[in-house]
Amino acid sequence: GTTLRETSLPHAPHVIDLSKMVKAWYMDTASDDQRLPHHPEGAPDLSLELLASLGVLYWKIDVDRCDEEGLLAKIRKVRGYTYQDIVEVCPEKLPNYAQKIKTFFEEHLHTDEEIRLIQEGSGYFDVRDHQDRWIRIEVIKGDLIVLPAGIYHRFTLDSKNYIKAVRLFVGEPVWTPINRPADDHPKRVQYLESFVMKAVA
């Protein structure tokens, strides 16, 4: 199965079973349905190392054996995630669905990490790389993804129109998005110094 070295918990995880690892790719520039993969033909999947260089962390969790497996509890303890709830995004379950989906897909940042563990369904997180190109990250059942504070990103469902996810947070949750442009925001400046400037240096 997929394992993770304990010492790597605060940093980039090491997933052993590559066939189960998250899929990510550089998006095409087509402007049609946002729920389509937008995966250019022949484009290679991107590595966890590249995502980690952007501050994006990933683990594979056995959501059907979460307590028995113990990995989620270990990650929560090491990274200080004290808050947890569950969100379902679909036309039947999410109030004001159409507006919410539009808001999720507007490019924005947060002042804290965005942490999601997918329990059911699937969708896409899009993040900007160091050259401001869109990377699309497909998330499915068992994917735990952490987006760092200050990274420009957006979210969309795929064509199945359903996702159920655990939301984790350090302390009291703050979900407010700060739409781009926000280059002068302290968290954006901090993100650039931590990841982009370091990569260029």
N, C-alpha and C positions, 0 to 999 in steps of 0.2 A: 504493500500500500504506500500511500504518500506520507512521507515523514518530514520532520523539520528539526534541525539541530537546535537544541535549547539555547545555545549561546548566540544564535542568530535572531532570536525573537525581537529585540528592539530594532534590528536593522533589516536588511533585505533577506527574505527567507530563501531556503534552498529546497526546492521541490525535486524529489527524486524521480517520480513517475512523470516523465515529460508528456506522455500521451494525455494526461489529465490536466495539464496546466492551462491557464487562461490563454485565450487567443486574442492577439492584438495585431493591428496592421495600420499602415498609413492609408487614410481615406482618399477616395477619388474626389473630384471636384463637382460631380453631378449635383444638381439642385432638386432632384425629384424626392420622393417619399423618404423622410428621415429615418423611417423604421426599416428600410432596406439595408443590407450589409455595407454597401459602398466599399466593397473590397475589390480593388483593381485586379484584373485577371493576371495571374502569375506572380502577384506581389507576395513576398515571403512574410510569414508570421514573425513578429518582433519578440525579442527575448525578455525574460524577467529582469535581466541586468539593465537593459535599456530603460524599462519602466522604473526600476529602482533609482536610476540616475536622475529621473524626474521627481523622485520622492514618492512614487506610487509603489505600495507594498501589496503583497498577495500571499494568501495561504489557501490551501484546499482543506475544507472541513467536512467530515462525515456528519451531515446534519441529521441523519437518522439514528446515529449513535453518539450524539454530541457529548452527553454526560459521561458515557463509558469511555469514549476516546480521550477526553480531557484536554484536547489541544486548545479549544476556544477559551476555557477557563484559564489556562496558562497564559494565553495571549492577553486576555482581559487584565490579569493580575500584573503582568510585566509592563503593559502599556497604559495602565491606569483607567481602563474603561469601566466606569461605575454605573452608567445609565444604559438601559436597554428597553426598546419597545419594538413593535412589529408594524410594518406598513404594507398594505396591499394596493398596488397601482393597477387599476383596470376600470373600464367604464362603469361597471356595476358597483364597485366598492369605494371608489374615491370620489368624494363630493367635489363638484365643480371640475370634473375630470378634464374637459377640453382646455380650460384656462390653465390648470395645473401642468398639463403636459406641455403647453406652450411655454410656461415659465421655466420648467425643468430644462428645456432645450435652448433657452437664452444663455449665451456665454456669461459665466459669472465665476466668482470665487467665494470662499467662506473664510471666516476668521479662525476657524478650528478645523481639525481633520474631518473629512467625511468618511464614515466607516459603514460598510454594508456587508451583511452575510446573506446570500441568496438562499432562501428555503425552497422556493418553487418558482417556476417560470424562468424568464430570461430578458435581457435587455442590453443596452450599450451605454457605457461611459466614454465620452470623448474628452481627451486632454490635449493641451498644446505641448509640443516639444520645445527644445531650446531655440529652434528656428521658427517657432510660431506655426508649425504645421500640425494639422489634426491627426491624432492617433485614436483609432477606435478600439475600445476594449470590450470584448463580448463577455458578459457575466451570465453564468448559469447556476443551477443548483449546486451548492457546496462551495462556491467561490466567496472568499472573504477578501474584500478590496479596501484599501486605505488610501484616500487622496489627501495629500498634505494641505494644510492651510495655505492660502495664497495662490494655488495653482488655478489657472483658467481652465474651466471644464464645462460640460453640459451632460444631460442624461436624456435618453429616449427609450421607450419600449421598442421591441422588434415587432414583426408582423403578427405575432401571437397575441399581442395586446394584454399581457399579464405578467406581473412579477410580484412575489411576496418576499420581503426582506426584513431581517433584523437590523435595526439601527442602533449603533453603539455610540457612546459619547463620554468624554471626560467631564464629570460634574454635570451641572444643569445644561440641558441641550439648548442650542441656539441654531435655528434652521435658516435664518435670514440670508438670502443670497445678495451679493454685492455685484451688480452687473458691470461688465466691461464697458467703458474704460475705467479702471481703478488702479492705474499704475503707481499712483502716489500713496495708495493705502499702505499703512505700516506692515500689514501681513504680506502684501505683494512684494514690497521692498525686501522684507526678511526672506521670502521665498527665493527671490532672485539672487540674493547674497548667498543663500545656503546651497542652491542647486545650479542655477544658470551661470553665475559668475565663476563658481568653483569649476564648472565644466570647461569654461573658456580659458581659465588661468593655466 
